[in-house]
Amino acid sequence: MHQSTEFPLTFANNDIMPAFGLGTWKASGPGEVYNAVREAIRIGYRHIDCALRYENEDEVGRAIKDAIAAGEVTRKELWITTKLWNNAHHRDQVVPAIKESLNNLQLDYLDLYLIHWPVALPSDVIFPSKASEMLSLEEAPLIDTWRGMEDAVDEGLTRHIGVSNFSIKKLEALLADARIKPEMNQVESHPYLQQQPLFDYCRKNGLHFTAYSPLGSMDRPARLKKEEEPILLKNETIGEIAETHSASPAQVLIRWALQRGSAVIPKSSNPKRLQENFDTRNIILSPEDMYRIAQLDRNYRYIHGEFWTMEGSPYTQATLWDE
Ligand code: A2P
């Protein structure tokens, strides 16, 4: 059985999302994401995670189009997710934004559209350089953004909608007022940031959970890195477990996420590692392996969202993550 279909996540309308997908953040060199997506589809990947703000949707779109034209895959077999950027959070901006992504991706519909961050910006700002270039959630309430997401479903532009980087508190507020319920929360998750309460909350409330940066996102730009970060891929316990299964640390991290019931979207642009990440079907982690990995949690975030919480911003680390 293919890795891409081994862990199906079923939605209320019986659509099935392959839990294993390709991350495309940071695949930004010329041709890099085109080659990665073509290779991934050849290997058997069927789920691709995108975002307008990764600035590479057009290359992803060309790769999908060429793979379909080459007879390697059909549109129906693919699960394509992309995300709404923070500067289009007013209700009437959402449908034009999804149309822009669809145009970049050369698709008629998305499988899943997510609010990228619970953070709003004025329409002419892409990344704020100062606090005055931000909008508060009072000025751009998330429920208004959600109404736009619902409009996108009504217009047939996406089959499912959800969120990213949302806390339990923000999900509770959204679920209370949503006409069409969110079906996904995509957040950072790996053994150092397991987010078990959030995971359980999603499960109980009809949302799936996607783990981003599952390998520790070591190729982030230096400005987004803290000094002396723990290196997940070099964790001793993960290394020991990998050795007992003749697997790589990355494979153990991916398999852990899948066995836990999460979707997982490791990024790679390297053909050998794309294959390695796909090939985890023979690595069955034992209950003891799962238990040992559960003990590694240290509530450690690699992605802090510090770009939203500069001095004077309407957002602080405490209000962004609600912790
Ligand atoms: P590369 O694209 O050169 O393969 P994350 O998914 O957590 O954001 O991590 C992505 C980073 O992990 C990238 O630097 C990627 O590099 C690297 N990576 C992807 N797969 C593997 C693997 N199997 N082993 C080691 N590093 C990997």
py3Dmol code that shows the C-alpha trace and the ligand (Angstrom):
import py3Dmol

protein = """\
ATOM      1  CA  MET A   1       0.000   0.000   0.000  1.00  0.00           C
ATOM      2  CA  HIS A   2       1.258   3.469  -0.776  1.00  0.00           C
ATOM      3  CA  GLN A   3       2.282   5.718   2.063  1.00  0.00           C
ATOM      4  CA  SER A   4      -0.039   8.296   0.508  1.00  0.00           C
ATOM      5  CA  THR A   5      -3.086   6.101   1.113  1.00  0.00           C
ATOM      6  CA  GLU A   6      -1.981   4.172   4.185  1.00  0.00           C
ATOM      7  CA  PHE A   7      -3.300   6.782   6.613  1.00  0.00           C
ATOM      8  CA  PRO A   8      -6.486   8.199   5.071  1.00  0.00           C
ATOM      9  CA  LEU A   9      -8.153  11.052   6.931  1.00  0.00           C
ATOM     10  CA  THR A  10     -11.868  11.030   6.242  1.00  0.00           C
ATOM     11  CA  PHE A  11     -13.977  14.180   6.129  1.00  0.00           C
ATOM     12  CA  ALA A  12     -17.680  14.532   6.906  1.00  0.00           C
ATOM     13  CA  ASN A  13     -18.603  14.375   3.189  1.00  0.00           C
ATOM     14  CA  ASN A  14     -16.467  11.202   2.809  1.00  0.00           C
ATOM     15  CA  ASP A  15     -13.641  12.976   1.007  1.00  0.00           C
ATOM     16  CA  ILE A  16     -10.323  11.394   1.894  1.00  0.00           C
ATOM     17  CA  MET A  17      -7.121  13.310   2.480  1.00  0.00           C
ATOM     18  CA  PRO A  18      -3.854  11.350   2.414  1.00  0.00           C
ATOM     19  CA  ALA A  19      -2.282  12.106   5.795  1.00  0.00           C
ATOM     20  CA  PHE A  20       1.198  12.272   4.281  1.00  0.00           C
ATOM     21  CA  GLY A  21       1.916  15.277   2.083  1.00  0.00           C
ATOM     22  CA  LEU A  22       4.645  17.443   0.619  1.00  0.00           C
ATOM     23  CA  GLY A  23       5.509  20.747   2.309  1.00  0.00           C
ATOM     24  CA  THR A  24       6.520  23.542  -0.085  1.00  0.00           C
ATOM     25  CA  TRP A  25       7.535  26.363   2.269  1.00  0.00           C
ATOM     26  CA  LYS A  26      11.152  27.434   1.615  1.00  0.00           C
ATOM     27  CA  ALA A  27      11.307  25.597  -1.725  1.00  0.00           C
ATOM     28  CA  SER A  28      12.096  28.887  -3.379  1.00  0.00           C
ATOM     29  CA  GLY A  29      15.064  28.576  -5.715  1.00  0.00           C
ATOM     30  CA  PRO A  30      14.222  28.869  -9.429  1.00  0.00           C
ATOM     31  CA  GLY A  31      12.755  25.547 -10.571  1.00  0.00           C
ATOM     32  CA  GLU A  32      13.204  24.045  -7.104  1.00  0.00           C
ATOM     33  CA  VAL A  33       9.567  23.491  -6.227  1.00  0.00           C
ATOM     34  CA  TYR A  34       8.689  22.507  -9.812  1.00  0.00           C
ATOM     35  CA  ASN A  35      11.227  19.687  -9.679  1.00  0.00           C
ATOM     36  CA  ALA A  36      10.242  18.699  -6.141  1.00  0.00           C
ATOM     37  CA  VAL A  37       6.544  18.422  -6.999  1.00  0.00           C
ATOM     38  CA  ARG A  38       7.202  16.498 -10.240  1.00  0.00           C
ATOM     39  CA  GLU A  39       9.492  14.083  -8.428  1.00  0.00           C
ATOM     40  CA  ALA A  40       7.117  13.742  -5.467  1.00  0.00           C
ATOM     41  CA  ILE A  41       4.189  12.869  -7.730  1.00  0.00           C
ATOM     42  CA  ARG A  42       6.332  10.294  -9.547  1.00  0.00           C
ATOM     43  CA  ILE A  43       7.241   8.751  -6.191  1.00  0.00           C
ATOM     44  CA  GLY A  44       3.571   8.559  -5.189  1.00  0.00           C
ATOM     45  CA  TYR A  45       2.890  11.692  -3.123  1.00  0.00           C
ATOM     46  CA  ARG A  46      -0.745  12.712  -3.592  1.00  0.00           C
ATOM     47  CA  HIS A  47      -1.079  15.597  -1.114  1.00  0.00           C
ATOM     48  CA  ILE A  48       0.673  18.938  -1.634  1.00  0.00           C
ATOM     49  CA  ASP A  49       0.581  21.737   0.907  1.00  0.00           C
ATOM     50  CA  CYS A  50       0.959  25.254  -0.489  1.00  0.00           C
ATOM     51  CA  ALA A  51       0.425  28.881   0.471  1.00  0.00           C
ATOM     52  CA  LEU A  52       0.148  32.100  -1.498  1.00  0.00           C
ATOM     53  CA  ARG A  53       2.873  33.537   0.746  1.00  0.00           C
ATOM     54  CA  TYR A  54       5.417  30.848  -0.121  1.00  0.00           C
ATOM     55  CA  GLU A  55       5.635  32.810  -3.399  1.00  0.00           C
ATOM     56  CA  ASN A  56       5.866  29.615  -5.443  1.00  0.00           C
ATOM     57  CA  GLU A  57       2.259  28.608  -6.186  1.00  0.00           C
ATOM     58  CA  ASP A  58       2.771  29.244  -9.890  1.00  0.00           C
ATOM     59  CA  GLU A  59       5.622  26.721 -10.076  1.00  0.00           C
ATOM     60  CA  VAL A  60       3.605  24.186  -8.081  1.00  0.00           C
ATOM     61  CA  GLY A  61       0.754  24.771 -10.534  1.00  0.00           C
ATOM     62  CA  ARG A  62       2.980  24.160 -13.556  1.00  0.00           C
ATOM     63  CA  ALA A  63       4.291  20.944 -12.016  1.00  0.00           C
ATOM     64  CA  ILE A  64       0.768  19.667 -11.306  1.00  0.00           C
ATOM     65  CA  LYS A  65      -0.391  20.566 -14.797  1.00  0.00           C
ATOM     66  CA  ASP A  66       2.580  18.828 -16.416  1.00  0.00           C
ATOM     67  CA  ALA A  67       2.199  15.730 -14.208  1.00  0.00           C
ATOM     68  CA  ILE A  68      -1.466  15.466 -15.184  1.00  0.00           C
ATOM     69  CA  ALA A  69      -0.649  16.041 -18.873  1.00  0.00           C
ATOM     70  CA  ALA A  70       2.015  13.314 -18.661  1.00  0.00           C
ATOM     71  CA  GLY A  71      -0.621  10.899 -17.353  1.00  0.00           C
ATOM     72  CA  GLU A  72       1.140  10.432 -14.005  1.00  0.00           C
ATOM     73  CA  VAL A  73      -1.847  11.449 -11.908  1.00  0.00           C
ATOM     74  CA  THR A  74      -5.352  12.886 -12.206  1.00  0.00           C
ATOM     75  CA  ARG A  75      -6.660  16.003 -10.493  1.00  0.00           C
ATOM     76  CA  LYS A  76      -9.068  13.855  -8.514  1.00  0.00           C
ATOM     77  CA  GLU A  77      -6.255  11.767  -7.071  1.00  0.00           C
ATOM     78  CA  LEU A  78      -4.507  14.857  -5.723  1.00  0.00           C
ATOM     79  CA  TRP A  79      -5.225  16.720  -2.502  1.00  0.00           C
ATOM     80  CA  ILE A  80      -4.187  20.365  -2.825  1.00  0.00           C
ATOM     81  CA  THR A  81      -4.206  22.717   0.153  1.00  0.00           C
ATOM     82  CA  THR A  82      -3.337  26.403   0.069  1.00  0.00           C
ATOM     83  CA  LYS A  83      -3.690  29.356   2.436  1.00  0.00           C
ATOM     84  CA  LEU A  84      -5.167  32.844   2.659  1.00  0.00           C
ATOM     85  CA  TRP A  85      -2.610  35.538   3.489  1.00  0.00           C
ATOM     86  CA  ASN A  86      -3.073  37.934   6.412  1.00  0.00           C
ATOM     87  CA  ASN A  87      -3.619  41.000   4.231  1.00  0.00           C
ATOM     88  CA  ALA A  88      -6.912  39.687   2.811  1.00  0.00           C
ATOM     89  CA  HIS A  89      -8.864  39.064   6.014  1.00  0.00           C
ATOM     90  CA  HIS A  90     -11.901  41.242   5.265  1.00  0.00           C
ATOM     91  CA  ARG A  91     -14.815  39.145   4.096  1.00  0.00           C
ATOM     92  CA  ASP A  92     -14.948  40.609   0.602  1.00  0.00           C
ATOM     93  CA  GLN A  93     -11.214  39.990   0.078  1.00  0.00           C
ATOM     94  CA  VAL A  94     -11.327  36.222   0.598  1.00  0.00           C
ATOM     95  CA  VAL A  95     -12.982  35.094  -2.646  1.00  0.00           C
ATOM     96  CA  PRO A  96     -10.644  37.254  -4.788  1.00  0.00           C
ATOM     97  CA  ALA A  97      -7.679  35.838  -2.816  1.00  0.00           C
ATOM     98  CA  ILE A  98      -8.644  32.208  -3.367  1.00  0.00           C
ATOM     99  CA  LYS A  99      -9.226  32.971  -7.043  1.00  0.00           C
ATOM    100  CA  GLU A 100      -5.690  34.379  -7.224  1.00  0.00           C
ATOM    101  CA  SER A 101      -4.310  31.152  -5.709  1.00  0.00           C
ATOM    102  CA  LEU A 102      -6.421  29.012  -8.042  1.00  0.00           C
ATOM    103  CA  ASN A 103      -5.114  31.016 -10.955  1.00  0.00           C
ATOM    104  CA  ASN A 104      -1.506  30.557  -9.785  1.00  0.00           C
ATOM    105  CA  LEU A 105      -2.071  26.843  -9.258  1.00  0.00           C
ATOM    106  CA  GLN A 106      -4.002  26.493 -12.561  1.00  0.00           C
ATOM    107  CA  LEU A 107      -6.810  24.683 -10.743  1.00  0.00           C
ATOM    108  CA  ASP A 108     -10.625  24.955 -10.783  1.00  0.00           C
ATOM    109  CA  TYR A 109     -11.006  24.086  -7.132  1.00  0.00           C
ATOM    110  CA  LEU A 110      -8.959  23.444  -3.995  1.00  0.00           C
ATOM    111  CA  ASP A 111      -9.381  20.511  -1.673  1.00  0.00           C
ATOM    112  CA  LEU A 112      -8.631  22.643   1.361  1.00  0.00           C
ATOM    113  CA  TYR A 113      -8.240  26.377   1.975  1.00  0.00           C
ATOM    114  CA  LEU A 114      -6.852  27.598   5.287  1.00  0.00           C
ATOM    115  CA  ILE A 115      -6.591  30.929   7.095  1.00  0.00           C
ATOM    116  CA  HIS A 116      -2.784  31.048   7.311  1.00  0.00           C
ATOM    117  CA  TRP A 117      -2.501  32.982  10.610  1.00  0.00           C
ATOM    118  CA  PRO A 118      -4.939  34.459  13.147  1.00  0.00           C
ATOM    119  CA  VAL A 119      -3.271  37.799  12.408  1.00  0.00           C
ATOM    120  CA  ALA A 120      -4.485  40.587  10.115  1.00  0.00           C
ATOM    121  CA  LEU A 121      -2.633  43.144   8.008  1.00  0.00           C
ATOM    122  CA  PRO A 122      -3.802  46.050   5.853  1.00  0.00           C
ATOM    123  CA  SER A 123      -4.188  45.034   2.220  1.00  0.00           C
ATOM    124  CA  ASP A 124      -1.056  46.903   1.100  1.00  0.00           C
ATOM    125  CA  VAL A 125       1.238  45.221   3.669  1.00  0.00           C
ATOM    126  CA  ILE A 126       2.708  41.763   3.096  1.00  0.00           C
ATOM    127  CA  PHE A 127       5.138  41.643   6.023  1.00  0.00           C
ATOM    128  CA  PRO A 128       4.935  44.493   8.543  1.00  0.00           C
ATOM    129  CA  SER A 129       8.109  46.370   9.387  1.00  0.00           C
ATOM    130  CA  LYS A 130       6.515  48.168  12.328  1.00  0.00           C
ATOM    131  CA  ALA A 131       3.562  47.812  14.661  1.00  0.00           C
ATOM    132  CA  SER A 132       1.568  50.542  12.916  1.00  0.00           C
ATOM    133  CA  GLU A 133       1.452  48.292   9.826  1.00  0.00           C
ATOM    134  CA  MET A 134      -0.820  45.770  11.501  1.00  0.00           C
ATOM    135  CA  LEU A 135      -4.544  45.391  12.079  1.00  0.00           C
ATOM    136  CA  SER A 136      -5.898  44.120  15.379  1.00  0.00           C
ATOM    137  CA  LEU A 137      -8.484  41.347  15.569  1.00  0.00           C
ATOM    138  CA  GLU A 138     -10.994  44.018  16.644  1.00  0.00           C
ATOM    139  CA  GLU A 139     -10.392  45.804  13.333  1.00  0.00           C
ATOM    140  CA  ALA A 140     -10.487  42.569  11.312  1.00  0.00           C
ATOM    141  CA  PRO A 141     -12.396  39.960  13.348  1.00  0.00           C
ATOM    142  CA  LEU A 142     -11.635  36.336  12.499  1.00  0.00           C
ATOM    143  CA  ILE A 143     -15.340  35.573  12.157  1.00  0.00           C
ATOM    144  CA  ASP A 144     -15.558  38.054   9.243  1.00  0.00           C
ATOM    145  CA  THR A 145     -12.629  36.298   7.590  1.00  0.00           C
ATOM    146  CA  TRP A 146     -14.448  33.021   8.193  1.00  0.00           C
ATOM    147  CA  ARG A 147     -17.585  34.350   6.460  1.00  0.00           C
ATOM    148  CA  GLY A 148     -15.381  34.914   3.405  1.00  0.00           C
ATOM    149  CA  MET A 149     -14.076  31.331   3.696  1.00  0.00           C
ATOM    150  CA  GLU A 150     -17.694  30.115   3.776  1.00  0.00           C
ATOM    151  CA  ASP A 151     -18.404  32.219   0.669  1.00  0.00           C
ATOM    152  CA  ALA A 152     -15.539  30.386  -1.076  1.00  0.00           C
ATOM    153  CA  VAL A 153     -17.191  27.031  -0.294  1.00  0.00           C
ATOM    154  CA  ASP A 154     -20.579  28.334  -1.482  1.00  0.00           C
ATOM    155  CA  GLU A 155     -18.977  29.358  -4.781  1.00  0.00           C
ATOM    156  CA  GLY A 156     -17.441  25.904  -5.249  1.00  0.00           C
ATOM    157  CA  LEU A 157     -13.882  27.230  -5.091  1.00  0.00           C
ATOM    158  CA  THR A 158     -12.783  24.850  -2.327  1.00  0.00           C
ATOM    159  CA  ARG A 159     -14.182  21.594  -0.984  1.00  0.00           C
ATOM    160  CA  HIS A 160     -13.047  22.168   2.612  1.00  0.00           C
ATOM    161  CA  ILE A 161     -11.994  25.081   4.798  1.00  0.00           C
ATOM    162  CA  GLY A 162      -9.919  25.333   7.915  1.00  0.00           C
ATOM    163  CA  VAL A 163      -7.334  27.320   9.805  1.00  0.00           C
ATOM    164  CA  SER A 164      -3.667  27.340  10.700  1.00  0.00           C
ATOM    165  CA  ASN A 165      -1.858  28.439  13.851  1.00  0.00           C
ATOM    166  CA  PHE A 166      -5.120  28.530  15.845  1.00  0.00           C
ATOM    167  CA  SER A 167      -5.244  27.830  19.599  1.00  0.00           C
ATOM    168  CA  ILE A 168      -8.057  26.001  21.393  1.00  0.00           C
ATOM    169  CA  LYS A 169      -9.432  29.375  22.497  1.00  0.00           C
ATOM    170  CA  LYS A 170      -9.620  30.710  18.943  1.00  0.00           C
ATOM    171  CA  LEU A 171     -11.123  27.453  17.668  1.00  0.00           C
ATOM    172  CA  GLU A 172     -13.791  27.570  20.374  1.00  0.00           C
ATOM    173  CA  ALA A 173     -14.822  31.071  19.310  1.00  0.00           C
ATOM    174  CA  LEU A 174     -14.874  30.089  15.651  1.00  0.00           C
ATOM    175  CA  LEU A 175     -16.838  26.884  16.189  1.00  0.00           C
ATOM    176  CA  ALA A 176     -19.476  28.794  18.138  1.00  0.00           C
ATOM    177  CA  ASP A 177     -20.275  31.074  15.183  1.00  0.00           C
ATOM    178  CA  ALA A 178     -19.283  29.166  12.061  1.00  0.00           C
ATOM    179  CA  ARG A 179     -22.018  28.197   9.590  1.00  0.00           C
ATOM    180  CA  ILE A 180     -19.622  25.808   7.837  1.00  0.00           C
ATOM    181  CA  LYS A 181     -17.363  24.257  10.486  1.00  0.00           C
ATOM    182  CA  PRO A 182     -13.585  24.362  10.125  1.00  0.00           C
ATOM    183  CA  GLU A 183     -12.283  20.872   9.321  1.00  0.00           C
ATOM    184  CA  MET A 184      -8.520  21.368   9.738  1.00  0.00           C
ATOM    185  CA  ASN A 185      -6.069  23.083  12.044  1.00  0.00           C
ATOM    186  CA  GLN A 186      -2.535  23.106  10.683  1.00  0.00           C
ATOM    187  CA  VAL A 187       0.038  23.870  13.367  1.00  0.00           C
ATOM    188  CA  GLU A 188       3.681  23.257  14.166  1.00  0.00           C
ATOM    189  CA  SER A 189       4.001  19.819  15.696  1.00  0.00           C
ATOM    190  CA  HIS A 190       6.805  17.317  16.306  1.00  0.00           C
ATOM    191  CA  PRO A 191       8.110  15.483  19.377  1.00  0.00           C
ATOM    192  CA  TYR A 192       9.386  18.731  20.970  1.00  0.00           C
ATOM    193  CA  LEU A 193       5.989  20.441  20.460  1.00  0.00           C
ATOM    194  CA  GLN A 194       3.391  17.701  20.546  1.00  0.00           C
ATOM    195  CA  GLN A 195       0.421  19.969  21.384  1.00  0.00           C
ATOM    196  CA  GLN A 196      -1.536  17.056  22.843  1.00  0.00           C
ATOM    197  CA  PRO A 197      -4.400  19.156  24.329  1.00  0.00           C
ATOM    198  CA  LEU A 198      -4.869  20.947  20.982  1.00  0.00           C
ATOM    199  CA  PHE A 199      -4.667  17.626  19.132  1.00  0.00           C
ATOM    200  CA  ASP A 200      -7.309  16.115  21.427  1.00  0.00           C
ATOM    201  CA  TYR A 201      -9.521  19.184  21.119  1.00  0.00           C
ATOM    202  CA  CYS A 202      -9.406  18.975  17.319  1.00  0.00           C
ATOM    203  CA  ARG A 203     -10.261  15.272  17.406  1.00  0.00           C
ATOM    204  CA  LYS A 204     -13.241  15.858  19.682  1.00  0.00           C
ATOM    205  CA  ASN A 205     -14.589  18.706  17.596  1.00  0.00           C
ATOM    206  CA  GLY A 206     -14.450  17.286  14.093  1.00  0.00           C
ATOM    207  CA  LEU A 207     -11.190  18.856  12.963  1.00  0.00           C
ATOM    208  CA  HIS A 208      -8.191  17.071  11.549  1.00  0.00           C
ATOM    209  CA  PHE A 209      -4.723  18.147  12.632  1.00  0.00           C
ATOM    210  CA  THR A 210      -1.786  18.741  10.281  1.00  0.00           C
ATOM    211  CA  ALA A 211       1.738  18.906  11.682  1.00  0.00           C
ATOM    212  CA  TYR A 212       3.950  21.477   9.976  1.00  0.00           C
ATOM    213  CA  SER A 213       7.739  21.682  10.418  1.00  0.00           C
ATOM    214  CA  PRO A 214       7.716  18.003  11.456  1.00  0.00           C
ATOM    215  CA  LEU A 215      11.483  17.722  10.975  1.00  0.00           C
ATOM    216  CA  GLY A 216      12.310  20.918  12.874  1.00  0.00           C
ATOM    217  CA  SER A 217      12.442  23.212   9.831  1.00  0.00           C
ATOM    218  CA  MET A 218      16.225  23.617   9.858  1.00  0.00           C
ATOM    219  CA  ASP A 219      16.292  25.451   6.522  1.00  0.00           C
ATOM    220  CA  ARG A 220      14.472  28.496   7.901  1.00  0.00           C
ATOM    221  CA  PRO A 221      16.143  31.854   7.201  1.00  0.00           C
ATOM    222  CA  ALA A 222      18.653  32.762   9.943  1.00  0.00           C
ATOM    223  CA  ARG A 223      16.553  35.720  11.086  1.00  0.00           C
ATOM    224  CA  LEU A 224      13.811  33.266  12.137  1.00  0.00           C
ATOM    225  CA  LYS A 225      16.189  31.084  14.145  1.00  0.00           C
ATOM    226  CA  LYS A 226      17.145  31.346  17.768  1.00  0.00           C
ATOM    227  CA  GLU A 227      20.688  30.680  18.867  1.00  0.00           C
ATOM    228  CA  GLU A 228      21.338  27.198  20.190  1.00  0.00           C
ATOM    229  CA  GLU A 229      18.083  25.680  19.027  1.00  0.00           C
ATOM    230  CA  PRO A 230      17.720  21.991  19.840  1.00  0.00           C
ATOM    231  CA  ILE A 231      18.172  19.951  16.636  1.00  0.00           C
ATOM    232  CA  LEU A 232      15.285  17.543  16.429  1.00  0.00           C
ATOM    233  CA  LEU A 233      16.889  15.336  13.768  1.00  0.00           C
ATOM    234  CA  LYS A 234      19.845  14.814  16.125  1.00  0.00           C
ATOM    235  CA  ASN A 235      17.800  13.845  19.181  1.00  0.00           C
ATOM    236  CA  GLU A 236      19.392  10.815  20.815  1.00  0.00           C
ATOM    237  CA  THR A 237      16.170   8.913  21.508  1.00  0.00           C
ATOM    238  CA  ILE A 238      14.941   9.447  17.950  1.00  0.00           C
ATOM    239  CA  GLY A 239      18.345   8.238  16.729  1.00  0.00           C
ATOM    240  CA  GLU A 240      18.180   5.103  18.884  1.00  0.00           C
ATOM    241  CA  ILE A 241      14.658   4.257  17.727  1.00  0.00           C
ATOM    242  CA  ALA A 242      15.693   4.876  14.113  1.00  0.00           C
ATOM    243  CA  GLU A 243      18.587   2.466  14.511  1.00  0.00           C
ATOM    244  CA  THR A 244      16.400  -0.338  15.869  1.00  0.00           C
ATOM    245  CA  HIS A 245      14.203  -0.059  12.753  1.00  0.00           C
ATOM    246  CA  SER A 246      17.104   0.471  10.309  1.00  0.00           C
ATOM    247  CA  ALA A 247      15.413   3.753   9.507  1.00  0.00           C
ATOM    248  CA  SER A 248      16.505   7.390   9.433  1.00  0.00           C
ATOM    249  CA  PRO A 249      15.578   9.910  12.159  1.00  0.00           C
ATOM    250  CA  ALA A 250      13.363  11.758   9.637  1.00  0.00           C
ATOM    251  CA  GLN A 251      11.465   8.548   8.929  1.00  0.00           C
ATOM    252  CA  VAL A 252      10.841   8.010  12.638  1.00  0.00           C
ATOM    253  CA  LEU A 253       9.526  11.570  13.014  1.00  0.00           C
ATOM    254  CA  ILE A 254       7.186  11.158  10.040  1.00  0.00           C
ATOM    255  CA  ARG A 255       5.969   7.751  11.136  1.00  0.00           C
ATOM    256  CA  TRP A 256       5.357   9.003  14.675  1.00  0.00           C
ATOM    257  CA  ALA A 257       3.087  11.765  13.341  1.00  0.00           C
ATOM    258  CA  LEU A 258       1.176   9.339  11.115  1.00  0.00           C
ATOM    259  CA  GLN A 259       0.693   6.688  13.801  1.00  0.00           C
ATOM    260  CA  ARG A 260      -0.522   9.394  16.116  1.00  0.00           C
ATOM    261  CA  GLY A 261      -3.326  10.221  13.688  1.00  0.00           C
ATOM    262  CA  SER A 262      -1.988  13.497  12.391  1.00  0.00           C
ATOM    263  CA  ALA A 263      -1.411  14.639   8.829  1.00  0.00           C
ATOM    264  CA  VAL A 264       2.248  15.505   8.236  1.00  0.00           C
ATOM    265  CA  ILE A 265       3.897  17.605   5.527  1.00  0.00           C
ATOM    266  CA  PRO A 266       7.701  17.317   5.550  1.00  0.00           C
ATOM    267  CA  LYS A 267       9.393  19.578   3.026  1.00  0.00           C
ATOM    268  CA  SER A 268      12.172  18.335   0.819  1.00  0.00           C
ATOM    269  CA  SER A 269      13.546  19.428  -2.529  1.00  0.00           C
ATOM    270  CA  ASN A 270      15.965  16.544  -2.746  1.00  0.00           C
ATOM    271  CA  PRO A 271      14.911  13.427  -4.724  1.00  0.00           C
ATOM    272  CA  LYS A 272      16.637  11.017  -2.346  1.00  0.00           C
ATOM    273  CA  ARG A 273      15.053  12.563   0.739  1.00  0.00           C
ATOM    274  CA  LEU A 274      11.652  12.856  -0.970  1.00  0.00           C
ATOM    275  CA  GLN A 275      11.799   9.101  -1.477  1.00  0.00           C
ATOM    276  CA  GLU A 276      13.103   8.468   2.042  1.00  0.00           C
ATOM    277  CA  ASN A 277      10.290  10.505   3.584  1.00  0.00           C
ATOM    278  CA  PHE A 278       7.694   8.663   1.520  1.00  0.00           C
ATOM    279  CA  ASP A 279       9.087   5.253   2.450  1.00  0.00           C
ATOM    280  CA  THR A 280       7.956   4.771   6.005  1.00  0.00           C
ATOM    281  CA  ARG A 281       5.366   2.086   5.460  1.00  0.00           C
ATOM    282  CA  ASN A 282       7.620  -0.675   6.744  1.00  0.00           C
ATOM    283  CA  ILE A 283       8.590   1.198   9.878  1.00  0.00           C
ATOM    284  CA  ILE A 284       6.028   0.251  12.471  1.00  0.00           C
ATOM    285  CA  LEU A 285       6.718   2.032  15.747  1.00  0.00           C
ATOM    286  CA  SER A 286       5.885  -0.089  18.786  1.00  0.00           C
ATOM    287  CA  PRO A 287       3.794   1.207  21.699  1.00  0.00           C
ATOM    288  CA  GLU A 288       7.079   1.517  23.599  1.00  0.00           C
ATOM    289  CA  ASP A 289       8.645   3.603  20.807  1.00  0.00           C
ATOM    290  CA  MET A 290       5.544   5.827  20.798  1.00  0.00           C
ATOM    291  CA  TYR A 291       5.759   6.146  24.581  1.00  0.00           C
ATOM    292  CA  ARG A 292       9.451   7.069  24.497  1.00  0.00           C
ATOM    293  CA  ILE A 293       8.768   9.737  21.883  1.00  0.00           C
ATOM    294  CA  ALA A 294       5.840  11.091  23.918  1.00  0.00           C
ATOM    295  CA  GLN A 295       8.337  11.742  26.742  1.00  0.00           C
ATOM    296  CA  LEU A 296      10.386  14.090  24.528  1.00  0.00           C
ATOM    297  CA  ASP A 297       7.824  16.915  24.596  1.00  0.00           C
ATOM    298  CA  ARG A 298       9.307  20.199  25.789  1.00  0.00           C
ATOM    299  CA  ASN A 299       6.764  22.659  24.425  1.00  0.00           C
ATOM    300  CA  TYR A 300       9.489  23.999  22.139  1.00  0.00           C
ATOM    301  CA  ARG A 301       8.414  26.115  19.174  1.00  0.00           C
ATOM    302  CA  TYR A 302      10.686  26.681  16.205  1.00  0.00           C
ATOM    303  CA  ILE A 303       8.176  29.037  14.580  1.00  0.00           C
ATOM    304  CA  HIS A 304       7.336  31.748  17.113  1.00  0.00           C
ATOM    305  CA  GLY A 305       5.576  34.186  14.826  1.00  0.00           C
ATOM    306  CA  GLU A 306       7.842  36.934  16.189  1.00  0.00           C
ATOM    307  CA  PHE A 307       7.225  38.864  12.950  1.00  0.00           C
ATOM    308  CA  TRP A 308       3.717  39.618  14.330  1.00  0.00           C
ATOM    309  CA  THR A 309       4.654  40.519  17.880  1.00  0.00           C
ATOM    310  CA  MET A 310       7.087  43.428  17.623  1.00  0.00           C
ATOM    311  CA  GLU A 311       6.881  46.127  20.268  1.00  0.00           C
ATOM    312  CA  GLY A 312       3.574  47.998  20.157  1.00  0.00           C
ATOM    313  CA  SER A 313       1.856  45.342  18.003  1.00  0.00           C
ATOM    314  CA  PRO A 314      -1.778  44.490  18.780  1.00  0.00           C
ATOM    315  CA  TYR A 315      -0.489  40.895  19.075  1.00  0.00           C
ATOM    316  CA  THR A 316       1.814  39.532  21.767  1.00  0.00           C
ATOM    317  CA  GLN A 317       3.301  36.053  22.034  1.00  0.00           C
ATOM    318  CA  ALA A 318       0.732  35.433  24.785  1.00  0.00           C
ATOM    319  CA  THR A 319      -2.278  36.475  22.693  1.00  0.00           C
ATOM    320  CA  LEU A 320      -0.966  34.911  19.482  1.00  0.00           C
ATOM    321  CA  TRP A 321      -0.644  31.422  20.990  1.00  0.00           C
ATOM    322  CA  ASP A 322      -3.060  31.886  23.924  1.00  0.00           C
ATOM    323  CA  GLU A 323      -0.541  30.449  26.343  1.00  0.00           C
TER     324      GLU A 323
END
"""
ligand_1 = """\
27
A2P
P 16.002 19.272 1.823
O 14.883 20.063 1.193
O 17.351 19.634 1.285
O 15.732 17.782 1.802
P 10.508 20.727 7.773
O 9.685 19.816 6.927
O 10.423 20.451 9.239
O 10.298 22.181 7.429
O 12.045 20.440 7.436
C 12.587 20.720 6.167
C 14.093 20.586 6.248
O 14.442 19.206 6.488
C 14.776 20.955 4.962
O 16.013 21.547 5.297
C 14.983 19.630 4.247
O 16.089 19.695 3.396
C 15.273 18.731 5.431
N 14.921 17.324 5.188
C 13.855 16.842 4.514
N 13.819 15.502 4.537
C 14.910 15.118 5.244
C 15.437 13.851 5.598
N 14.830 12.729 5.239
N 16.578 13.837 6.349
C 17.200 14.985 6.717
N 16.744 16.208 6.399
C 15.611 16.281 5.671
"""
view = py3Dmol.view(width=600, height=400)
view.addModel(protein, "pdb")
view.setStyle({"model": 0}, {"cartoon": {"style": "trace"}})
view.addModel(ligand_1, "xyz")
view.setStyle({"model": 1}, {"stick": {}})
view.zoomTo()
view.show()
